[in-house]
Amino acid sequence: MTLFPKFLWFKTLEYGWHDDLLKFLQHGLPKIVLALVIALILQQVVSFFVKRMAKRADRLAGNPQRAAQIRTAAGIIRATSYALLAFYVFIQVLDAVGFPLGPFIASAGVIGLGISFGAQSIFKDMLTGIFILVEDQYNIGDVVKIAGLQGQVENLTLRCTTLRDGDGTLYIVPNSQIATVSNLSRDFSVATLTVSVDTEVNPDRVVTLLTKLATDLKADEAFNNVIIAEPQVLGVDKITGHEALYPINLRVRANQRDGVLRELRRRVLVAFDKEDIPFGTPNSTILLQKPDPTATPGTASVLPS
């Protein structure tokens, strides 16, 4: 009498497991396969449009800002679409295995409400990311200075911005940490070279020489398309000791300052050496000479200038 209920329980378990497996194979598995097929098709559609956008950005060589906007939008579309597709497949799998979605959605809402209080920075990240995109503050490929860091934007999502600096270090900055944006790639840059010259040199001669050097640099075939405005030599900007400062301003294309300044420095060094123009020293130098014991008393000792 005591073994019969146990035997009946095992029979019920066996038939129940068999029925559940048969029901899953008939209804649940086709749902999962269909969800995966739909997700794969939509993923291919998203990938197709993202690649088309990337090719269009590559063709916009004359409009780098527009190309950067398209690359940024493509990255956002790809990341958001893949997240939605993954969530869709997850929901379909839960439904296929018989998991009740009603309590799950209700509990997810309660859990999400609790998480929202502890993860407000995530919401701030996404809200700031939306404003960055809408206001077009920067795009992928721009050189920016944000959160005390400077580098080239390699990736931009609604949650964070990825920067790569000059030595290859990769920075991942949450968008909520961005209070001020300095975009070094927008429209143009100003390359400024301050030349220090000895105060004994005629300033008109220095200004004429520096103007000629900057003008010749702009006329050079290698820099003709980089320098987009006439150079400006502003004259004597400051005098300190035996040093007079002459700033040279060159308006160049975005992110093109370094090469222009290197070449201009080289030409200044060569020209000053050829024209025998000394560079300035910011401090005066006083030479002290010991008295000559063989000199006749009362005679002045002349110091070399």
Secondary structure, DSSP 8 states (H G I E B T S, - for coil): --HHHHHHHHHHHHHHHHHHHHHIIIIIHHHHHHHHHHHHHHHHHHHHHHHHHHHHHHH-TT-HHHHHHHHHHHHHHHHHHHHHHHHHHHHHHHHHTT--HHHHHHHHHHHHHHHHHH-HHHHHHHHHHHHHHHTT---TT-EEEETTEEEEEEEE-SSEEEEE-TTS-EEEEEGGG---EEESSSSEEEEEEEEEEETTS-HHHHHHHHHHHHHHHHHSTTTTTTB-S--EE----EEETBEEEEEEEEEEETT-HHHHHHHHHHHHHHHHHHHT--B-BSS---------TTS-TT-------
